[in-house]
Amino acid sequence: MKRRTKIVLAIVIVTCVGIGIYGYQVYNMIMGSEKISGELGTIPDSEVKSFPDLTFGADDWPHWRGADLDGKSKTIGIKTNWSSGLKKVWQVDFLCQDNSTGSWSSVAVQGDHLVVPGRDENNDLVFCINAETGNLIWKGSYETAALTPHGKGARGTPFIDEDRVYTFGRSGDLACLNLIDGNMLWKKSVVDEGGIEPDWGYSISPFVFENKVIVQGGGDALIVAYDKMSGELVWKSLVGKAGFSSAMPVKLNKETFLLIFHGMGLSCIDPIDGSELWMVPWETDYGVNATTPIVHGDIVFFTSGYGMGSQAIKVSKEKYKVIWTNPDFAAQHSDPILIDGFLYGYSGQSTSNKGKFKCIELSSGKEMWSTNKMGNGTTIFVDGYLICMDYKANLFLVKPNPNQFNLISNMDNALEDVRYLAWTPPVVSNGKLYIRYLQRLACFDLMP
């Protein structure tokens, strides 16, 4: 065989192998399921002899994005020198029970009751854990079939409403449980109302508004409202592809409406009957509108990945007007934080730990600064600081400043054995930091 032919064949073989590896990586990114890594614990029996009374803390985090729906904790006086790390108070490793049961939900905290979803092979699980000790208070479960891309477990964060907690599973099951003992009060499926599960499963967090609990169902039930006490259908509205974002209230002329970031764009609806006031077209690849809209008076900001970027609009009950569009700030499913007129957050696809953390002026869309020193990840605000966690569970403490990036401290490898990407955002409640990766949930003391 001639030397030239050998070279050509070698190039062909290398190219084919490269294409095969790339194709496998793409398949795993779209259809793969993250396998459990590290210790997998057995679900313990409840360690309480009688169910404790419900309590309230000074800084509860009762649902997605916290008490005020802005990603900000009310905890004050935190430790800011992390050179010796943060004290781990407790850790559990039983939330997901095998390799196909990945769950990405964050936690909801009220007093000493912490609620977090999980999964075993055949059942959606709901755990109530003592937020101070890590002891199991109760476990709820219901059988439901689920597809495996990125795990069978829930993505949405529970919503605690007084003595009830609401969860929304990846297959479209909306469940209401008693917060005291975990007793199932009612369960409904949006699929029964004509809902169609989006790619990678239902991922929104349920939102309780007045007497209703509201989710996206897609299909013939794009937005669905149930009576929060009985579970009876109140209304369903619009037709189309479900998004991955939770409802956000907006107050206009002393009336409260809801912003729904679905697969086709951003709709403003009347929560009384689900009627649509207006819609901003914003169609992203795969319908992945996954971040939560940010409301500041009559200004609404939203962002998506896949090259869409971000946009700010001025809204009224009757219409909206685009203020600016910025294609360079594009968060796939990482929510920025608004502080004193400036947005701070990660920009980039959430498929790797490479991204940029940016500061954007809300009024103009102007980029103030950008850094690649913290990988890609999620962020929350507490006590005048941003706590950022990259997708490998490294923690960073940042002092927000529109003029410059200001890293105060950091802590590497807050969670061990992060084989894939730690997508679940951190939560700070009552002086404790809670971070999760698949089956593992850890609690750290943030106080000096």
N, C-alpha and C positions, 0 to 999 in steps of 0.2 A: 504494500500500500504506500502510495506516495506521501511524502511528508506533508504536502499541502492538504491532502485529503484527511490525514489524521488530525491536522489542526482544525479543519472545518468540522469534523465529527466531534472533536472535543468541545468546540464552541457551541455546537448544537446541544450536546449533552448537558453542558453547564447551564445553558439558557433554559432547557426544559426543566432541569432541577430547580432553577430559580423561580420559574413560573409556577411549578408545583408547590414550592414552599410558600410563595406569595398567595396562591389560591387557597392553600390550607389555612394561612393566617386570616385571610378575608372570611373564609367559611366559619372559622372559630369566632371571629369578631361578631358575625351576624347570627350564627346558629349555635355556637358553642355554649357549654355550661361550665362555669368555673368550679373546679373540683375543690373539695375541702382540703386545706393544708394545715398542718399542725395538729394539736391535740383536739380530739372530738369527745366531748363529755356525754355521759348518760343523763337524761333528764331526771332530776331528783324528784322524790316525793315532796309535796308541800311541807315546809318546815315550820308551819304555824299551827298551833293547837286550836286557835280560834281566829277568825278573820279580824284583822285590826280595823279600828274605826278610820274613816277617811280624814286626812289632815290637809292643810294647805300651807305652802311655804311662801316666803317673801318673794321668791323668784321662780315660780313654777313655769314649766315649759309644756303646756297642755296639748300642743298640736304642732303641725308643720309650721316652721318659721317663727315659733314662739308665741308668747301671749299677745303681742301687738302685731304679729304677722310681718315683721320686718327683719328677722334674723338677729335681733338684738336681745341679749340677756340683761337682766337688771342686777345681777350679782356685782358687788363692788368690793374693793380691797384685795384684788387677786395678787398672787405671787408673780413678779415680773422677771426674776432672775432664775432661769431654768438650767443654769450650768450644771447643777447637780441633779437635774431631772425633776419630775413631779412624782409625788407619792401615789403609788397605785393602791387604792382602797380595796377593790375586789375585781374579780374577773370571772365570767362564766363562758363556757365553751360548748353549749348544748343547743343553741338556737336553731341550727340546721342539722339534720340527722343523717344525711348521706350525700354522695357526690352530685346528685341531680337536684338538690333541694335548696340551692342558693337563694338567700333572701337579703334584700338591701334596705329594708325599712329602717328609719331612724326611730328614736324613742320619744314617748310622751311622758311627762313627769308632773304629777300633782302630789305635793307633800312627800310622803315616803312611798308612794305608789308609782312605780315606773312600768309602763306597758310597752312591749315590743313584740312584733310578729316573728314567727319562725315557720318551719315546715319539716314534716317527715315525708316518707314516700307517697302516702295517700291523703294526707291531711294538712290543711292550713292550721297552724298553731298560733295561739296568742298567750304570751307569758306576762304575768304581773310579778314583778320583782321588787323587793324592798330596796329603795334607791340608796339607802345608807349602808346596808350590809351585803347586798347581793343575794340574800336568801329568797327562794321562790315562795310567793304568797299563794298563787293559783295558776293553773294552766287551763286554757280553753282550747277546743279543737272542733273542727268539722271536716267531714270528708268532701273532697272536691278534686276533680281531674284537673291537671295542669300540664301545659307543654313545657319543654325543657330549655329552650334557648335562654341563656343567662340565668337558669335556675327556676324551679317551680314555685319558689316562695314569693311573698308579698314584696312590693316596692314602696307602696304608700305608707305614710306615717299615721298612727292612730290619732283620733281626735277625742280628748277627754272633755265631757260636758257634764259637770256636776258629778252625779253618781253613776254615770254611764260612759262607756267608751265604744267608739265606732272604728271598725277596721274595714279595709277594702283590699281584697286579694287580687292576685294577678289574673285570675280567671273571671273576675267580675262579681264576686260575692261580697255584698255589703252586710256586715254583721254588727249587731248591737249587743254588748255584754254588760252585765252588772259589774261595776268597778270594784265593789266590795268582795264578791265571791266568785266572779267569772261566769256566773250563770248566763246562758244564752237567752236573750230576751226576744230577739227576732233575727231573721236572716233573709235577704232578698238577693236575686241575681239580675243584673242589668240585661243579661242575655235574654231573659224571659220577656223583657220589654222591647226586644228587637235590637239590642246592642250587639256590636261586632267587635271582638277583641282586637286591639291594634297589634302591630308587630312588636314582639318582645313583651306582650302582656300589658294589662292595665297597671298603670304606674302612678296615678294621681292619689293624693291624700284626700279623704272625705272632708267636707267642710260643713259645719253646722251653722246655720243662720236662722235665728228666731226659732220657729217650730219645725224647720226642715233640715234634712241632711242631703247634701248635693254632691253628685259625682258626674263624671262623663261616662257614657255608655257606647257612643259611636253608633253607626248604622242608622236605624230609625229612631234611636233614642240618644242623640248626641249629648244632651244634658238631661239628667234625671233628678227629680226631687222627691224624696220620701218623707213621710211624717216621722219625725225623730223618735216619737214615743211608741207608735204602733207599727211602723214599717210600711204602712199603706202608701201606695203611689199617690202623690199630690199632683204632679204634672211631669210631662216629658216634652222636650222642645228641640227643634231643629233636626236636620239629617246631615250626616257626614262622618268623617273620620275622627275618632277620638284622639286627643292630644295626650300629653304626659304631664300636664301642669294642673295645679290645684286652683280652685276659685279664689278670687281676691275682691273684697268689697271696695267700692268707690262711692264717695258721697258727693252728690251733685244737686245743688239747690235744695239742700236739707233733706233730700231723698237718698236712700242707699240702694245702689245697684251692684251687680256682680260682673266682674270681668272673667271671661272664660277663654283661655288660650288653647284652642283645639287644633285639629290637624290642618285646617284651612286658614286659620288666622285668629284674630282677637275679637271676640264678640262682647258687647255690653248688653246684659239682659236684666229684665225686671224679675226679681226673685219671687214676686207674688204669683206670677203665672208662667214665667219662662219666656215671655215674648222678647224678641230681639229689638234693641233700639238702633244699633248700628254695628258694622263689622269692618275691621281693618284686614284686608287680604294679606296673608303672610304664610305662603305655602312652602314648607320645608321638605326636603327629601324624607321619605318614609313617614311624613306627618309628625316628625319629632320636634314639636314645640313643647319644650320640657321645663323651661325655667318659669319662675313665678313673676308675674308683672309687678312692678314697683309703682306705688301711687304716692305722689307728692302734691297735695292740693288737687288742681285740675290737670296736672301733668302725669302722664303714664309712660313708663319705660318698659320695654321688653326686648329680649334678645334670643337668638337661636344660633346653632352651629350650621354645618354644611354650607358655609359660604354666605349665609343670609345676613349676618351682622346684627345690628341693633337699631332701634328706632325710639324716638320720643314723640309723643303726640299731646296736643292740648285738647281736652275733652269737655263736652257739655252733654246734657241729656239728649239733645237733638243731633249732634254731629261730633266729628273729630277733625283735627287739622294736624298734619305732619309738621313738626318743628325741625327735626333733623334726622338723618339716617347716617349711621357709621358702619361701613362694611368691615372695619378692622377690629371692632369689638364684637366677638361672636362666641358666646358661651353655649355649649351644647346642652349640658344639664347641671351647671354650677351657678348658683344664684349670687349676684353681687349684692353689696350692702351700700345703702345711701347714707352718707354722713356729711352734714353741713353743706349740702348742695353738690357733693361729689360722689361718684360711684366708684367703689373699689371691688375688684373681682377678677377671677380667672377668665381668660379668653382662649378658646381652642377646643378641638375635639376631645371628648373624654375617653378616647380609645388608647391613650398612652399617658405616661407621666411627664410629657413634654408640653409646655404651654407657657403663656405669659400672664403675669399678674399686672393689672393696669389700673390707672386712675383716670376717670373720665368726668368732665364737667357736665352736669345734668342739663344746664340751660342751653348749652351750645353743642354738645357732643365732642368737644375738643379733648384730645388725649393729652393729659398732663405729664404722665410718665409711664414707662413700661419696664418690667424686669423679668428675666427668665431664671432668677435665683431660687425660686421655690417650686419648680416643677409645674405640675398641673394638679388641681384639686378643688377643695371647697373651703368656705370661710364663714365665720360668724363674728359678731361684735360683742365685747364685754368690757365694761369698766374703762372705756376710752381706748381700747385696743382691738385689733383684729386677731383672732386665732385662726390660722390657716393650716389645713392638713392636706398634704399632697397625697397622691394615689398610692403611695407606698407607706402611708401612716407615719410620715415624718411631720412634726409639729413646728410651727413658726409663730412667733409673737411679733406683730407689726404695729407700729404707731402710725395711724393714718395722718397723712400730710399731703396736701395737693401739690406741694412744691418738690417733694423728693420721696423716694422709697426709704423707709426707716425701719430696718430689722432690729428688734430689741433683744430677742433671745430665740433659742430653738431647742428642740429635743428630737433626736433621731430614734427611729424604730419604736414608736410608742406602742405599736402592736407587733408581735412577732409573727413570723411565717406568713407574710403577705405575699402570696405567690402571684396573684393577678393584680387587680386594681381595687383599692378601697374607696368605692364610690359613695358610701354612706356619709353624709355630712356630720360633723361633731355637734354636740349639744352641751350647753352650760346651763345648769339649773341648781339654785341653792348652794352655790360654792363648789359644785362638782362638775367635772368634765367627763362626758360620756362619748366614747368612740367605738365604732363597730366595724368588723370585717367578717362577713358571712356568719359562721356559727359563734363568733367570739364577740363579746361585749365587755369593755373594761371601763372602770370608773376611777378617775384620778382626782385627788384633792387639789383645788386651785388656790387655796388660801395659804398664807405664809405660816 
